[in-house]
Amino acid sequence: MKHKKKKLPVNLDDLVKASRRGSREGEQELLGPGFHSTNRVHRSKKTYTRKAKHKSSLTD
């Protein structure tokens, strides 16, 4: 005689974990593995930088 496993009720924490995991997996499928920032600070065009690739864009 086999015993049936008890089904535990689903907690709100479990739902949140599952949705975060699904979101993370979906994002990795789209963007690839690793960290990808979604919210970036808007840099001013006048922000000083020494790099040559940025100097040409300031003169435009």
C-alpha positions in Angstrom: 0.0 0.0 0.0 1.5 3.3 -1.1 1.1 6.5 0.8 0.1 9.6 -1.0 2.2 12.7 -0.5 0.4 15.5 1.2 -0.1 18.5 -1.1 1.1 21.7 0.7 -0.9 24.8 0.2 0.7 27.4 -2.1 2.0 30.4 -0.3 2.3 33.9 -1.6 6.1 33.6 -1.2 6.1 30.5 -3.5 4.2 32.4 -6.1 6.6 35.4 -6.0 9.6 33.1 -6.2 8.1 31.2 -9.2 7.3 34.4 -11.1 10.8 35.9 -10.4 12.4 32.7 -11.7 10.2 32.6 -14.8 11.0 36.3 -15.5 14.7 35.7 -15.0 14.7 32.7 -17.3 12.8 34.6 -20.0 15.1 37.5 -19.9 18.1 35.2 -20.2 16.6 33.6 -23.3 16.2 37.0 -24.9 19.4 38.7 -23.9 21.8 35.8 -23.1 23.5 34.9 -19.9 24.9 37.4 -17.4 23.7 40.7 -15.9 21.7 43.1 -18.0 20.7 46.5 -16.5 17.2 47.5 -17.3 17.2 51.0 -15.6 20.1 53.2 -16.5 20.8 56.7 -15.4 20.3 59.3 -18.2 23.7 60.9 -18.8 23.8 64.5 -19.9 25.3 65.2 -23.2 27.6 67.7 -21.5 29.0 65.1 -19.1 32.8 65.3 -19.3 34.6 62.2 -20.6 38.2 61.8 -21.8 37.5 59.1 -24.3 38.1 60.0 -28.0 35.0 58.2 -29.2 32.8 60.6 -27.0 34.7 63.8 -27.9 33.6 63.7 -31.5 29.9 63.5 -30.5 30.1 66.6 -28.4 31.2 68.8 -31.3 28.1 67.9 -33.4 
